[in-house]
Amino acid sequence: MSFDEEWAVARATAAANVSMRLNHVPVEPGGGGGGDLDLNQDHIGAIGTEAYKLHSRLQTDGKHAATATSEAAAALTKESFASGAALLKANTMWESQVKTLVAACANISNGLNYSLSSHAKDEEQLHADFTASAIDKYLK
């Protein structure tokens, strides 16, 4: 089966399984819909920490064979082996992909840190706004 045929079958299967879904949370008896955003700082912090650890390890471990690979590629090329150029190309591609992964891990870690601090600031601002408003005396 060619790629185009396989792709057509996959699209047809996906189209057959489409159903309409409303953008809401079903209301539970008693009024508790459970649709509020739940930001668990411990879980998000743990994910950010793991992303940072992966970032740090990739920066060092992802490059540990770079020198040896470059030297091997140069030696093979010097001896007129076509595999020297191929090895150098593979090493260049590997380094590019490691840089991409390092950047992605940094984005995840930084994004989660920003989300946590931004959420905390928003919560403080909302609390200050409600405390300063006339609504606050009716809520007490």
C-alpha positions as CSV (number, residue, x, y, z in Angstrom):
1,M,0.0,0.0,0.0
2,S,1.4,3.4,-0.9
3,F,1.7,6.3,1.4
4,D,-1.1,8.2,-0.4
5,E,-3.4,5.1,-0.1
6,E,-2.6,4.6,3.6
7,W,-3.1,8.3,4.3
8,A,-6.5,8.3,2.5
9,V,-7.6,5.3,4.6
10,A,-6.4,7.0,7.8
11,R,-8.3,10.2,6.9
12,A,-11.5,8.3,6.1
13,T,-11.3,6.4,9.4
14,A,-10.7,9.6,11.4
15,A,-13.6,11.3,9.6
16,A,-15.9,8.4,10.3
17,N,-15.2,8.7,14.1
18,V,-15.9,12.4,14.4
19,S,-18.6,13.4,16.8
20,M,-19.8,16.7,18.1
21,R,-18.6,17.7,21.6
22,L,-19.8,20.8,23.4
23,N,-17.2,22.9,25.2
24,H,-18.4,22.5,28.7
25,V,-18.2,20.3,31.8
26,P,-21.3,18.2,32.6
27,V,-23.1,19.6,35.7
28,E,-23.1,17.1,38.5
29,P,-26.0,16.8,40.8
30,G,-25.7,19.3,43.6
31,G,-24.2,22.0,41.4
32,G,-20.6,21.0,41.5
33,G,-19.4,21.2,37.8
34,G,-15.7,20.8,38.5
35,G,-14.9,23.0,35.6
36,D,-12.5,25.3,37.5
37,L,-8.8,25.5,36.7
38,D,-6.9,23.5,39.1
39,L,-3.3,24.6,39.3
40,N,-1.3,22.2,41.5
41,Q,2.0,24.1,42.1
42,D,3.7,21.0,43.4
43,H,3.0,19.0,40.3
44,I,3.9,21.8,37.9
45,G,7.0,22.5,39.9
46,A,8.1,18.9,39.7
47,I,7.6,18.9,35.9
48,G,9.6,22.1,35.6
49,T,12.4,20.6,37.8
50,E,12.5,17.5,35.6
51,A,12.6,19.6,32.5
52,Y,15.5,21.6,33.9
53,K,17.4,18.4,34.9
54,L,16.9,17.0,31.4
55,H,18.1,20.3,30.0
56,S,21.3,20.2,32.1
57,R,22.0,16.5,31.2
58,L,21.4,17.0,27.5
59,Q,23.8,19.9,27.4
60,T,26.7,17.7,28.5
61,D,25.7,14.1,27.7
62,G,24.4,15.0,24.3
63,K,27.8,16.2,23.2
64,H,30.1,13.6,24.8
65,A,30.9,11.8,21.5
66,A,31.2,15.0,19.4
67,T,35.0,15.2,19.4
68,A,35.6,11.5,18.8
69,T,33.0,11.5,16.0
70,S,34.6,14.5,14.3
71,E,38.0,13.0,14.5
72,A,36.8,9.7,13.1
73,A,35.0,11.5,10.3
74,A,38.2,13.5,9.5
75,A,40.3,10.4,9.5
76,L,37.9,8.5,7.2
77,T,37.7,11.4,4.8
78,K,41.5,11.7,4.7
79,E,41.7,8.1,3.7
80,S,39.1,8.8,0.9
81,F,36.3,6.9,2.5
82,A,32.8,8.2,1.6
83,S,31.6,7.2,5.1
84,G,33.7,10.1,6.5
85,A,31.5,12.7,5.0
86,A,28.4,10.7,6.0
87,L,29.6,10.4,9.6
88,L,30.3,14.1,9.7
89,K,26.8,14.8,8.3
90,A,25.2,12.5,10.9
91,N,27.2,14.2,13.7
92,T,26.1,17.6,12.5
93,M,22.5,16.5,12.4
94,W,22.8,15.0,15.9
95,E,24.2,18.2,17.3
96,S,21.4,20.2,15.7
97,Q,18.8,17.8,17.2
98,V,20.4,18.0,20.7
99,K,20.3,21.8,20.5
100,T,16.6,21.6,19.6
101,L,15.9,19.3,22.6
102,V,17.9,21.5,24.9
103,A,16.0,24.6,23.8
104,A,12.6,22.8,24.2
105,C,13.5,21.7,27.7
106,A,14.5,25.2,28.6
107,N,11.2,26.5,27.1
108,I,9.2,24.0,29.2
109,S,11.0,24.8,32.4
110,N,10.9,28.5,31.9
111,G,7.3,28.5,30.8
112,L,6.2,26.5,33.8
113,N,8.1,28.8,36.1
114,Y,6.5,31.8,34.5
115,S,3.0,30.2,34.7
116,L,3.4,29.6,38.4
117,S,4.6,33.0,39.3
118,S,2.1,34.7,37.0
119,H,-0.8,32.6,38.6
120,A,0.4,33.6,42.0
121,K,0.5,37.3,41.1
122,D,-3.0,37.1,39.5
123,E,-4.3,35.5,42.6
124,E,-2.8,38.3,44.8
125,Q,-4.3,40.9,42.5
126,L,-7.8,39.3,42.6
127,H,-7.7,39.1,46.3
128,A,-6.6,42.7,46.6
129,D,-9.3,43.8,44.2
130,F,-12.1,42.0,46.0
131,T,-10.9,43.2,49.4
132,A,-10.9,46.8,48.1
133,S,-14.3,46.6,46.5
134,A,-17.8,47.2,47.9
135,I,-18.6,43.5,47.0
136,D,-16.4,42.4,49.8
137,K,-18.6,43.7,52.6
138,Y,-21.6,41.7,51.1
139,L,-19.6,38.5,51.0
140,K,-18.8,38.6,54.7
